[in-house]
Amino acid sequence: MTSPLPIKVTRRAAREIAKASEWWDANRPAAPGAVRQEIVRVFRLIALQPGVGARAKSARLAGVRRVHLSRVHYHLYYRVRSDPAAVEILAFWHTSRGASPRV
């Protein structure tokens, strides 16, 4: 079995995740913590299977993929870095925002 890749979160993505999580906790009392739970689940998945996400067609950077977190209606944008090997989290974007993030 392949070892999981480390996850590196950009400052931008960390801010977006924190803001979304804070909003979700305040406005979704039936499912507090859902954003954090989904992030943990998806981080585990892409660390083991980094090719699982769909290619982000509008991305300016090479190799950007996205995973849809259907429970919370967000996309997580990421790419795999080779030196050092890691999954780099680039953005956390709500599906209602229309246009894709600038990555």
DOLUMLO-312138 format. One record per residue: residue in three letters; chain; x, y, z of N, C-alpha, C, CB in turn. Coordinates in nm, 2 decimals. Glycine has a CB too. Layout:
residuo:ALA	cadena:A	n_u:X	n_v:Y	n_w:Z	ca_u:X	ca_v:Y	ca_w:Z	c_u:X	c_v:Y	c_w:Z	cb_u:X	cb_v:Y	cb_w:Z
...
END
This chain:
residuo:MET	cadena:A	n_u:0.08	n_v:-0.12	n_w:0.00	ca_u:0.00	ca_v:0.00	ca_w:0.00	c_u:0.09	c_v:0.12	c_w:0.00	cb_u:-0.10	cb_v:0.00	cb_w:0.12
residuo:THR	cadena:A	n_u:0.05	n_v:0.22	n_w:-0.07	ca_u:0.12	ca_v:0.35	ca_w:-0.08	c_u:0.10	c_v:0.43	c_w:0.04	cb_u:0.08	cb_v:0.43	cb_w:-0.21
residuo:SER	cadena:A	n_u:0.21	n_v:0.50	n_w:0.08	ca_u:0.20	ca_v:0.59	ca_w:0.20	c_u:0.12	c_v:0.71	c_w:0.16	cb_u:0.34	cb_v:0.63	cb_w:0.25
residuo:PRO	cadena:A	n_u:0.04	n_v:0.77	n_w:0.25	ca_u:-0.04	ca_v:0.89	ca_w:0.22	c_u:0.06	c_v:1.01	c_w:0.20	cb_u:-0.14	cb_v:0.92	cb_w:0.32
residuo:LEU	cadena:A	n_u:0.02	n_v:1.09	n_w:0.10	ca_u:0.10	ca_v:1.22	ca_w:0.08	c_u:0.06	c_v:1.32	c_w:0.19	cb_u:0.07	cb_v:1.28	cb_w:-0.06
residuo:PRO	cadena:A	n_u:0.16	n_v:1.40	n_w:0.24	ca_u:0.13	ca_v:1.50	ca_w:0.33	c_u:0.04	c_v:1.61	c_w:0.27	cb_u:0.26	cb_v:1.57	cb_w:0.39
residuo:ILE	cadena:A	n_u:-0.04	n_v:1.67	n_w:0.35	ca_u:-0.13	ca_v:1.78	ca_w:0.30	c_u:-0.08	c_v:1.91	c_w:0.34	cb_u:-0.28	cb_v:1.76	cb_w:0.36
residuo:LYS	cadena:A	n_u:-0.06	n_v:2.00	n_w:0.25	ca_u:-0.01	ca_v:2.14	ca_w:0.27	c_u:-0.13	c_v:2.23	c_w:0.23	cb_u:0.12	cb_v:2.17	cb_w:0.20
residuo:VAL	cadena:A	n_u:-0.17	n_v:2.32	n_w:0.33	ca_u:-0.28	ca_v:2.41	ca_w:0.30	c_u:-0.23	c_v:2.55	c_w:0.28	cb_u:-0.39	cb_v:2.40	cb_w:0.42
residuo:THR	cadena:A	n_u:-0.26	n_v:2.61	n_w:0.17	ca_u:-0.22	ca_v:2.75	ca_w:0.15	c_u:-0.29	c_v:2.84	c_w:0.25	cb_u:-0.24	cb_v:2.80	cb_w:0.01
residuo:ARG	cadena:A	n_u:-0.23	n_v:2.96	n_w:0.27	ca_u:-0.30	ca_v:3.05	ca_w:0.37	c_u:-0.44	c_v:3.09	c_w:0.32	cb_u:-0.21	cb_v:3.18	cb_w:0.38
residuo:ARG	cadena:A	n_u:-0.45	n_v:3.11	n_w:0.19	ca_u:-0.58	ca_v:3.14	ca_w:0.13	c_u:-0.68	c_v:3.04	c_w:0.16	cb_u:-0.56	cb_v:3.17	cb_w:-0.02
residuo:ALA	cadena:A	n_u:-0.64	n_v:2.91	n_w:0.13	ca_u:-0.74	ca_v:2.80	ca_w:0.15	c_u:-0.77	c_v:2.79	c_w:0.30	cb_u:-0.68	cb_v:2.67	cb_w:0.10
residuo:ALA	cadena:A	n_u:-0.67	n_v:2.81	n_w:0.39	ca_u:-0.70	ca_v:2.80	ca_w:0.53	c_u:-0.80	c_v:2.90	c_w:0.58	cb_u:-0.56	cb_v:2.81	cb_w:0.61
residuo:ARG	cadena:A	n_u:-0.78	n_v:3.02	n_w:0.52	ca_u:-0.88	ca_v:3.13	ca_w:0.56	c_u:-1.02	c_v:3.09	c_w:0.51	cb_u:-0.83	cb_v:3.27	cb_w:0.50
residuo:GLU	cadena:A	n_u:-1.03	n_v:3.04	n_w:0.38	ca_u:-1.16	ca_v:3.01	ca_w:0.33	c_u:-1.22	c_v:2.90	c_w:0.41	cb_u:-1.14	cb_v:2.97	cb_w:0.18
residuo:ILE	cadena:A	n_u:-1.15	n_v:2.80	n_w:0.45	ca_u:-1.20	ca_v:2.68	ca_w:0.52	c_u:-1.25	c_v:2.73	c_w:0.66	cb_u:-1.09	cb_v:2.57	cb_w:0.54
residuo:ALA	cadena:A	n_u:-1.17	n_v:2.82	n_w:0.73	ca_u:-1.20	ca_v:2.87	ca_w:0.86	c_u:-1.33	c_v:2.95	c_w:0.85	cb_u:-1.09	cb_v:2.95	cb_w:0.92
residuo:LYS	cadena:A	n_u:-1.34	n_v:3.04	n_w:0.75	ca_u:-1.46	ca_v:3.12	ca_w:0.74	c_u:-1.58	c_v:3.04	c_w:0.71	cb_u:-1.43	cb_v:3.22	cb_w:0.62
residuo:ALA	cadena:A	n_u:-1.57	n_v:2.94	n_w:0.62	ca_u:-1.69	ca_v:2.86	ca_w:0.59	c_u:-1.73	c_v:2.77	c_w:0.71	cb_u:-1.65	cb_v:2.76	cb_w:0.47
residuo:SER	cadena:A	n_u:-1.63	n_v:2.72	n_w:0.78	ca_u:-1.66	ca_v:2.64	ca_w:0.90	c_u:-1.73	c_v:2.73	c_w:1.01	cb_u:-1.53	cb_v:2.58	cb_w:0.96
residuo:GLU	cadena:A	n_u:-1.68	n_v:2.85	n_w:1.03	ca_u:-1.74	ca_v:2.94	ca_w:1.13	c_u:-1.89	c_v:2.97	c_w:1.09	cb_u:-1.66	cb_v:3.07	cb_w:1.14
residuo:TRP	cadena:A	n_u:-1.91	n_v:3.00	n_w:0.96	ca_u:-2.04	ca_v:3.04	ca_w:0.91	c_u:-2.13	c_v:2.91	c_w:0.93	cb_u:-2.04	cb_v:3.08	cb_w:0.76
residuo:TRP	cadena:A	n_u:-2.08	n_v:2.80	n_w:0.89	ca_u:-2.17	ca_v:2.68	ca_w:0.90	c_u:-2.21	c_v:2.65	c_w:1.04	cb_u:-2.09	cb_v:2.56	cb_w:0.84
residuo:ASP	cadena:A	n_u:-2.11	n_v:2.66	n_w:1.14	ca_u:-2.14	ca_v:2.63	ca_w:1.28	c_u:-2.25	c_v:2.73	c_w:1.33	cb_u:-2.02	cb_v:2.64	cb_w:1.36
residuo:ALA	cadena:A	n_u:-2.25	n_v:2.85	n_w:1.29	ca_u:-2.34	ca_v:2.96	ca_w:1.33	c_u:-2.48	c_v:2.94	c_w:1.27	cb_u:-2.28	cb_v:3.09	cb_w:1.31
residuo:ASN	cadena:A	n_u:-2.48	n_v:2.89	n_w:1.14	ca_u:-2.61	ca_v:2.90	ca_w:1.07	c_u:-2.67	c_v:2.76	c_w:1.04	cb_u:-2.58	cb_v:2.97	cb_w:0.94
residuo:ARG	cadena:A	n_u:-2.60	n_v:2.65	n_w:1.07	ca_u:-2.66	ca_v:2.52	ca_w:1.05	c_u:-2.65	c_v:2.44	c_w:1.18	cb_u:-2.57	cb_v:2.45	cb_w:0.94
residuo:PRO	cadena:A	n_u:-2.74	n_v:2.47	n_w:1.27	ca_u:-2.74	ca_v:2.41	ca_w:1.40	c_u:-2.77	c_v:2.26	c_w:1.40	cb_u:-2.84	cb_v:2.47	cb_w:1.49
residuo:ALA	cadena:A	n_u:-2.84	n_v:2.21	n_w:1.29	ca_u:-2.87	ca_v:2.07	ca_w:1.28	c_u:-2.74	c_v:1.99	c_w:1.24	cb_u:-2.97	cb_v:2.05	cb_w:1.17
residuo:ALA	cadena:A	n_u:-2.64	n_v:2.05	n_w:1.19	ca_u:-2.52	ca_v:1.98	ca_w:1.15	c_u:-2.39	c_v:2.06	c_w:1.18	cb_u:-2.52	cb_v:1.94	cb_w:1.01
residuo:PRO	cadena:A	n_u:-2.37	n_v:2.10	n_w:1.31	ca_u:-2.25	ca_v:2.18	ca_w:1.34	c_u:-2.13	c_v:2.09	c_w:1.32	cb_u:-2.26	cb_v:2.23	cb_w:1.48
residuo:GLY	cadena:A	n_u:-2.03	n_v:2.14	n_w:1.27	ca_u:-1.90	ca_v:2.06	ca_w:1.25	c_u:-1.90	c_v:1.99	c_w:1.12	cb_u:-1.89	cb_v:1.97	cb_w:1.36
residuo:ALA	cadena:A	n_u:-2.00	n_v:2.01	n_w:1.03	ca_u:-2.01	ca_v:1.94	ca_w:0.91	c_u:-1.89	c_v:1.97	c_w:0.81	cb_u:-2.14	cb_v:1.96	cb_w:0.84
residuo:VAL	cadena:A	n_u:-1.86	n_v:2.10	n_w:0.81	ca_u:-1.75	ca_v:2.14	ca_w:0.72	c_u:-1.62	c_v:2.08	c_w:0.77	cb_u:-1.73	cb_v:2.30	cb_w:0.72
residuo:ARG	cadena:A	n_u:-1.59	n_v:2.08	n_w:0.90	ca_u:-1.47	ca_v:2.02	ca_w:0.95	c_u:-1.47	c_v:1.87	c_w:0.92	cb_u:-1.45	cb_v:2.04	cb_w:1.10
residuo:GLN	cadena:A	n_u:-1.58	n_v:1.80	n_w:0.94	ca_u:-1.59	ca_v:1.66	ca_w:0.92	c_u:-1.56	c_v:1.63	c_w:0.77	cb_u:-1.73	cb_v:1.61	cb_w:0.96
residuo:GLU	cadena:A	n_u:-1.62	n_v:1.71	n_w:0.68	ca_u:-1.60	ca_v:1.68	ca_w:0.54	c_u:-1.45	c_v:1.71	c_w:0.50	cb_u:-1.69	cb_v:1.77	cb_w:0.46
residuo:ILE	cadena:A	n_u:-1.39	n_v:1.81	n_w:0.56	ca_u:-1.25	ca_v:1.84	ca_w:0.53	c_u:-1.16	c_v:1.73	c_w:0.57	cb_u:-1.21	cb_v:1.97	cb_w:0.60
residuo:VAL	cadena:A	n_u:-1.18	n_v:1.67	n_w:0.69	ca_u:-1.10	ca_v:1.56	ca_w:0.74	c_u:-1.12	c_v:1.44	c_w:0.64	cb_u:-1.15	cb_v:1.52	cb_w:0.88
residuo:ARG	cadena:A	n_u:-1.25	n_v:1.41	n_w:0.60	ca_u:-1.27	ca_v:1.30	ca_w:0.51	c_u:-1.20	c_v:1.32	c_w:0.38	cb_u:-1.43	cb_v:1.29	cb_w:0.49
residuo:VAL	cadena:A	n_u:-1.21	n_v:1.44	n_w:0.32	ca_u:-1.16	ca_v:1.46	ca_w:0.19	c_u:-1.00	c_v:1.46	c_w:0.20	cb_u:-1.21	cb_v:1.59	cb_w:0.13
residuo:PHE	cadena:A	n_u:-0.95	n_v:1.52	n_w:0.30	ca_u:-0.80	ca_v:1.52	ca_w:0.32	c_u:-0.75	c_v:1.38	c_w:0.32	cb_u:-0.76	cb_v:1.60	cb_w:0.44
residuo:ARG	cadena:A	n_u:-0.81	n_v:1.29	n_w:0.39	ca_u:-0.77	ca_v:1.15	ca_w:0.40	c_u:-0.78	c_v:1.09	c_w:0.26	cb_u:-0.86	cb_v:1.07	cb_w:0.50
residuo:LEU	cadena:A	n_u:-0.89	n_v:1.11	n_w:0.19	ca_u:-0.91	ca_v:1.06	ca_w:0.05	c_u:-0.80	c_v:1.10	c_w:-0.04	cb_u:-1.05	cb_v:1.09	cb_w:0.00
residuo:ILE	cadena:A	n_u:-0.78	n_v:1.23	n_w:-0.05	ca_u:-0.68	ca_v:1.28	ca_w:-0.15	c_u:-0.54	c_v:1.25	c_w:-0.11	cb_u:-0.70	cb_v:1.43	cb_w:-0.18
residuo:ALA	cadena:A	n_u:-0.51	n_v:1.24	n_w:0.01	ca_u:-0.38	ca_v:1.20	ca_w:0.06	c_u:-0.34	c_v:1.06	c_w:0.00	cb_u:-0.36	cb_v:1.20	cb_w:0.21
residuo:LEU	cadena:A	n_u:-0.44	n_v:0.97	n_w:0.00	ca_u:-0.42	ca_v:0.83	ca_w:-0.05	c_u:-0.44	c_v:0.82	c_w:-0.20	cb_u:-0.51	cb_v:0.74	cb_w:0.03
residuo:GLN	cadena:A	n_u:-0.54	n_v:0.90	n_w:-0.25	ca_u:-0.57	ca_v:0.88	ca_w:-0.39	c_u:-0.58	c_v:1.02	c_w:-0.45	cb_u:-0.71	cb_v:0.81	cb_w:-0.41
residuo:PRO	cadena:A	n_u:-0.47	n_v:1.09	n_w:-0.47	ca_u:-0.47	ca_v:1.23	ca_w:-0.52	c_u:-0.53	c_v:1.25	c_w:-0.66	cb_u:-0.33	cb_v:1.28	cb_w:-0.52
residuo:GLY	cadena:A	n_u:-0.54	n_v:1.14	n_w:-0.74	ca_u:-0.60	ca_v:1.16	ca_w:-0.87	c_u:-0.75	c_v:1.15	c_w:-0.87	cb_u:-0.55	cb_v:1.06	cb_w:-0.96
residuo:VAL	cadena:A	n_u:-0.81	n_v:1.14	n_w:-0.75	ca_u:-0.96	ca_v:1.12	ca_w:-0.75	c_u:-1.04	c_v:1.24	c_w:-0.79	cb_u:-1.00	cb_v:1.09	cb_w:-0.60
residuo:GLY	cadena:A	n_u:-0.99	n_v:1.36	n_w:-0.78	ca_u:-1.06	ca_v:1.48	ca_w:-0.81	c_u:-1.07	c_v:1.50	c_w:-0.96	cb_u:-1.00	cb_v:1.60	cb_w:-0.75
residuo:ALA	cadena:A	n_u:-1.17	n_v:1.57	n_w:-1.00	ca_u:-1.19	ca_v:1.61	ca_w:-1.15	c_u:-1.09	c_v:1.72	c_w:-1.18	cb_u:-1.33	cb_v:1.65	cb_w:-1.18
residuo:ARG	cadena:A	n_u:-1.04	n_v:1.72	n_w:-1.30	ca_u:-0.95	ca_v:1.83	ca_w:-1.34	c_u:-1.03	c_v:1.96	c_w:-1.35	cb_u:-0.89	cb_v:1.80	cb_w:-1.48
residuo:ALA	cadena:A	n_u:-0.97	n_v:2.07	n_w:-1.29	ca_u:-1.03	ca_v:2.20	ca_w:-1.29	c_u:-0.99	c_v:2.27	c_w:-1.42	cb_u:-0.98	cb_v:2.28	cb_w:-1.17
residuo:LYS	cadena:A	n_u:-1.09	n_v:2.27	n_w:-1.51	ca_u:-1.06	ca_v:2.32	ca_w:-1.65	c_u:-1.03	c_v:2.47	c_w:-1.65	cb_u:-1.18	cb_v:2.29	cb_w:-1.73
residuo:SER	cadena:A	n_u:-1.08	n_v:2.55	n_w:-1.56	ca_u:-1.05	ca_v:2.69	ca_w:-1.56	c_u:-0.93	c_v:2.74	c_w:-1.49	cb_u:-1.17	cb_v:2.76	cb_w:-1.51
residuo:ALA	cadena:A	n_u:-0.85	n_v:2.64	n_w:-1.43	ca_u:-0.74	ca_v:2.68	ca_w:-1.35	c_u:-0.62	c_v:2.73	c_w:-1.44	cb_u:-0.69	cb_v:2.55	cb_w:-1.27
residuo:ARG	cadena:A	n_u:-0.55	n_v:2.83	n_w:-1.38	ca_u:-0.43	ca_v:2.88	ca_w:-1.45	c_u:-0.31	c_v:2.80	c_w:-1.42	cb_u:-0.41	cb_v:3.03	cb_w:-1.41
residuo:LEU	cadena:A	n_u:-0.31	n_v:2.74	n_w:-1.30	ca_u:-0.20	ca_v:2.66	ca_w:-1.26	c_u:-0.21	c_v:2.52	c_w:-1.32	cb_u:-0.19	cb_v:2.65	cb_w:-1.10
residuo:ALA	cadena:A	n_u:-0.10	n_v:2.45	n_w:-1.34	ca_u:-0.10	ca_v:2.32	ca_w:-1.40	c_u:-0.14	c_v:2.21	c_w:-1.29	cb_u:0.04	cb_v:2.28	cb_w:-1.45
residuo:GLY	cadena:A	n_u:-0.22	n_v:2.11	n_w:-1.34	ca_u:-0.25	ca_v:2.00	ca_w:-1.25	c_u:-0.35	c_v:2.02	c_w:-1.14	cb_u:-0.13	cb_v:1.95	cb_w:-1.19
residuo:VAL	cadena:A	n_u:-0.43	n_v:2.13	n_w:-1.15	ca_u:-0.53	ca_v:2.16	ca_w:-1.04	c_u:-0.65	c_v:2.06	c_w:-1.06	cb_u:-0.57	cb_v:2.31	cb_w:-1.05
residuo:ARG	cadena:A	n_u:-0.69	n_v:2.01	n_w:-0.95	ca_u:-0.81	ca_v:1.92	ca_w:-0.95	c_u:-0.91	c_v:1.98	c_w:-0.84	cb_u:-0.77	cb_v:1.77	cb_w:-0.91
residuo:ARG	cadena:A	n_u:-1.03	n_v:1.93	n_w:-0.85	ca_u:-1.13	ca_v:1.97	ca_w:-0.75	c_u:-1.21	c_v:1.85	c_w:-0.71	cb_u:-1.21	cb_v:2.08	cb_w:-0.80
residuo:VAL	cadena:A	n_u:-1.25	n_v:1.85	n_w:-0.58	ca_u:-1.34	ca_v:1.75	ca_w:-0.52	c_u:-1.46	c_v:1.82	c_w:-0.47	cb_u:-1.27	cb_v:1.67	cb_w:-0.41
residuo:HIS	cadena:A	n_u:-1.58	n_v:1.77	n_w:-0.50	ca_u:-1.70	ca_v:1.82	ca_w:-0.46	c_u:-1.74	c_v:1.76	c_w:-0.32	cb_u:-1.82	cb_v:1.80	cb_w:-0.56
residuo:LEU	cadena:A	n_u:-1.76	n_v:1.85	n_w:-0.22	ca_u:-1.81	ca_v:1.80	ca_w:-0.09	c_u:-1.96	c_v:1.82	c_w:-0.09	cb_u:-1.74	cb_v:1.88	cb_w:0.03
residuo:SER	cadena:A	n_u:-2.03	n_v:1.72	n_w:-0.14	ca_u:-2.18	ca_v:1.74	ca_w:-0.16	c_u:-2.26	c_v:1.77	c_w:-0.03	cb_u:-2.23	cb_v:1.62	cb_w:-0.22
residuo:ARG	cadena:A	n_u:-2.21	n_v:1.72	n_w:0.08	ca_u:-2.29	ca_v:1.75	ca_w:0.20	c_u:-2.29	c_v:1.90	c_w:0.24	cb_u:-2.22	cb_v:1.67	cb_w:0.32
residuo:VAL	cadena:A	n_u:-2.18	n_v:1.97	n_w:0.21	ca_u:-2.18	ca_v:2.11	ca_w:0.24	c_u:-2.18	c_v:2.20	c_w:0.12	cb_u:-2.05	cb_v:2.14	cb_w:0.33
residuo:HIS	cadena:A	n_u:-2.18	n_v:2.15	n_w:0.00	ca_u:-2.19	ca_v:2.22	ca_w:-0.13	c_u:-2.07	c_v:2.31	c_w:-0.15	cb_u:-2.31	cb_v:2.31	cb_w:-0.13
residuo:TYR	cadena:A	n_u:-1.95	n_v:2.26	n_w:-0.13	ca_u:-1.82	ca_v:2.33	ca_w:-0.15	c_u:-1.74	c_v:2.24	c_w:-0.25	cb_u:-1.75	cb_v:2.36	cb_w:-0.02
residuo:HIS	cadena:A	n_u:-1.65	n_v:2.31	n_w:-0.32	ca_u:-1.54	ca_v:2.24	ca_w:-0.39	c_u:-1.41	c_v:2.27	c_w:-0.32	cb_u:-1.54	cb_v:2.28	cb_w:-0.54
residuo:LEU	cadena:A	n_u:-1.33	n_v:2.17	n_w:-0.31	ca_u:-1.19	ca_v:2.18	ca_w:-0.26	c_u:-1.10	c_v:2.17	c_w:-0.38	cb_u:-1.16	cb_v:2.07	cb_w:-0.15
residuo:TYR	cadena:A	n_u:-1.02	n_v:2.28	n_w:-0.41	ca_u:-0.92	ca_v:2.28	ca_w:-0.52	c_u:-0.79	c_v:2.25	c_w:-0.47	cb_u:-0.93	cb_v:2.42	cb_w:-0.59
residuo:TYR	cadena:A	n_u:-0.71	n_v:2.16	n_w:-0.54	ca_u:-0.58	ca_v:2.11	ca_w:-0.49	c_u:-0.50	c_v:2.07	c_w:-0.61	cb_u:-0.59	cb_v:2.00	cb_w:-0.39
residuo:ARG	cadena:A	n_u:-0.37	n_v:2.05	n_w:-0.59	ca_u:-0.28	ca_v:2.00	ca_w:-0.69	c_u:-0.17	c_v:1.92	c_w:-0.61	cb_u:-0.21	cb_v:2.11	cb_w:-0.78
residuo:VAL	cadena:A	n_u:-0.11	n_v:1.82	n_w:-0.69	ca_u:-0.01	ca_v:1.74	ca_w:-0.63	c_u:0.13	c_v:1.80	c_w:-0.66	cb_u:-0.02	cb_v:1.59	cb_w:-0.68
residuo:ARG	cadena:A	n_u:0.21	n_v:1.83	n_w:-0.56	ca_u:0.34	ca_v:1.88	ca_w:-0.58	c_u:0.44	c_v:1.77	c_w:-0.58	cb_u:0.38	cb_v:1.99	cb_w:-0.47
residuo:SER	cadena:A	n_u:0.55	n_v:1.78	n_w:-0.65	ca_u:0.64	ca_v:1.67	ca_w:-0.66	c_u:0.77	c_v:1.69	c_w:-0.57	cb_u:0.68	cb_v:1.64	cb_w:-0.80
residuo:ASP	cadena:A	n_u:0.80	n_v:1.81	n_w:-0.54	ca_u:0.93	ca_v:1.83	ca_w:-0.47	c_u:0.91	c_v:1.94	c_w:-0.37	cb_u:1.04	cb_v:1.87	cb_w:-0.57
residuo:PRO	cadena:A	n_u:0.89	n_v:1.90	n_w:-0.24	ca_u:0.87	ca_v:1.76	ca_w:-0.19	c_u:0.72	c_v:1.72	c_w:-0.23	cb_u:0.89	cb_v:1.76	cb_w:-0.04
residuo:ALA	cadena:A	n_u:0.71	n_v:1.59	n_w:-0.23	ca_u:0.58	ca_v:1.53	ca_w:-0.26	c_u:0.48	c_v:1.57	c_w:-0.16	cb_u:0.59	cb_v:1.37	cb_w:-0.28
residuo:ALA	cadena:A	n_u:0.37	n_v:1.63	n_w:-0.20	ca_u:0.26	ca_v:1.67	ca_w:-0.11	c_u:0.14	c_v:1.71	c_w:-0.19	cb_u:0.30	cb_v:1.79	cb_w:-0.02
residuo:VAL	cadena:A	n_u:0.02	n_v:1.70	n_w:-0.13	ca_u:-0.10	ca_v:1.76	ca_w:-0.19	c_u:-0.11	c_v:1.90	c_w:-0.13	cb_u:-0.23	cb_v:1.67	cb_w:-0.15
residuo:GLU	cadena:A	n_u:-0.12	n_v:2.00	n_w:-0.22	ca_u:-0.13	ca_v:2.14	ca_w:-0.19	c_u:-0.28	c_v:2.18	c_w:-0.21	cb_u:-0.04	cb_v:2.23	cb_w:-0.27
residuo:ILE	cadena:A	n_u:-0.34	n_v:2.22	n_w:-0.10	ca_u:-0.48	ca_v:2.27	ca_w:-0.10	c_u:-0.47	c_v:2.42	c_w:-0.14	cb_u:-0.55	cb_v:2.25	cb_w:0.04
residuo:LEU	cadena:A	n_u:-0.54	n_v:2.45	n_w:-0.25	ca_u:-0.54	ca_v:2.59	ca_w:-0.30	c_u:-0.66	c_v:2.67	c_w:-0.27	cb_u:-0.52	cb_v:2.58	cb_w:-0.45
residuo:ALA	cadena:A	n_u:-0.78	n_v:2.62	n_w:-0.27	ca_u:-0.90	ca_v:2.70	ca_w:-0.24	c_u:-1.01	c_v:2.61	c_w:-0.19	cb_u:-0.94	cb_v:2.77	cb_w:-0.37
residuo:PHE	cadena:A	n_u:-1.11	n_v:2.67	n_w:-0.13	ca_u:-1.23	ca_v:2.61	ca_w:-0.08	c_u:-1.34	c_v:2.70	c_w:-0.12	cb_u:-1.23	cb_v:2.59	cb_w:0.08
residuo:TRP	cadena:A	n_u:-1.43	n_v:2.65	n_w:-0.21	ca_u:-1.52	ca_v:2.74	ca_w:-0.29	c_u:-1.66	c_v:2.69	c_w:-0.29	cb_u:-1.47	cb_v:2.76	cb_w:-0.43
residuo:HIS	cadena:A	n_u:-1.75	n_v:2.78	n_w:-0.25	ca_u:-1.89	ca_v:2.73	ca_w:-0.24	c_u:-1.95	c_v:2.73	c_w:-0.38	cb_u:-1.98	cb_v:2.83	cb_w:-0.16
residuo:THR	cadena:A	n_u:-2.03	n_v:2.63	n_w:-0.41	ca_u:-2.09	ca_v:2.61	ca_w:-0.54	c_u:-2.18	c_v:2.72	c_w:-0.59	cb_u:-2.16	cb_v:2.48	cb_w:-0.54
residuo:SER	cadena:A	n_u:-2.24	n_v:2.80	n_w:-0.50	ca_u:-2.33	ca_v:2.91	ca_w:-0.53	c_u:-2.25	c_v:3.03	c_w:-0.59	cb_u:-2.41	cb_v:2.95	cb_w:-0.42
residuo:ARG	cadena:A	n_u:-2.12	n_v:3.03	n_w:-0.57	ca_u:-2.04	ca_v:3.15	ca_w:-0.61	c_u:-2.03	c_v:3.16	c_w:-0.77	cb_u:-1.91	cb_v:3.15	cb_w:-0.55
residuo:GLY	cadena:A	n_u:-2.07	n_v:3.06	n_w:-0.84	ca_u:-2.07	ca_v:3.07	ca_w:-0.98	c_u:-1.93	c_v:3.05	c_w:-1.04	cb_u:-2.11	cb_v:3.21	cb_w:-1.03
residuo:ALA	cadena:A	n_u:-1.86	n_v:3.15	n_w:-1.08	ca_u:-1.72	ca_v:3.13	ca_w:-1.14	c_u:-1.63	c_v:3.06	c_w:-1.04	cb_u:-1.67	cb_v:3.27	cb_w:-1.17
residuo:SER	cadena:A	n_u:-1.54	n_v:2.99	n_w:-1.10	ca_u:-1.44	ca_v:2.92	ca_w:-1.02	c_u:-1.34	c_v:3.02	c_w:-0.96	cb_u:-1.36	cb_v:2.82	cb_w:-1.11
residuo:PRO	cadena:A	n_u:-1.27	n_v:2.97	n_w:-0.85	ca_u:-1.17	ca_v:3.06	ca_w:-0.79	c_u:-1.05	c_v:3.08	c_w:-0.88	cb_u:-1.12	cb_v:3.00	cb_w:-0.65
residuo:ARG	cadena:A	n_u:-0.97	n_v:3.18	n_w:-0.86	ca_u:-0.85	ca_v:3.21	ca_w:-0.94	c_u:-0.74	c_v:3.12	c_w:-0.89	cb_u:-0.82	cb_v:3.36	cb_w:-0.95
residuo:VAL	cadena:A	n_u:-0.72	n_v:3.01	n_w:-0.94	ca_u:-0.61	ca_v:2.92	ca_w:-0.90	c_u:-0.53	c_v:2.88	c_w:-1.03	cb_u:-0.66	cb_v:2.79	cb_w:-0.83
END
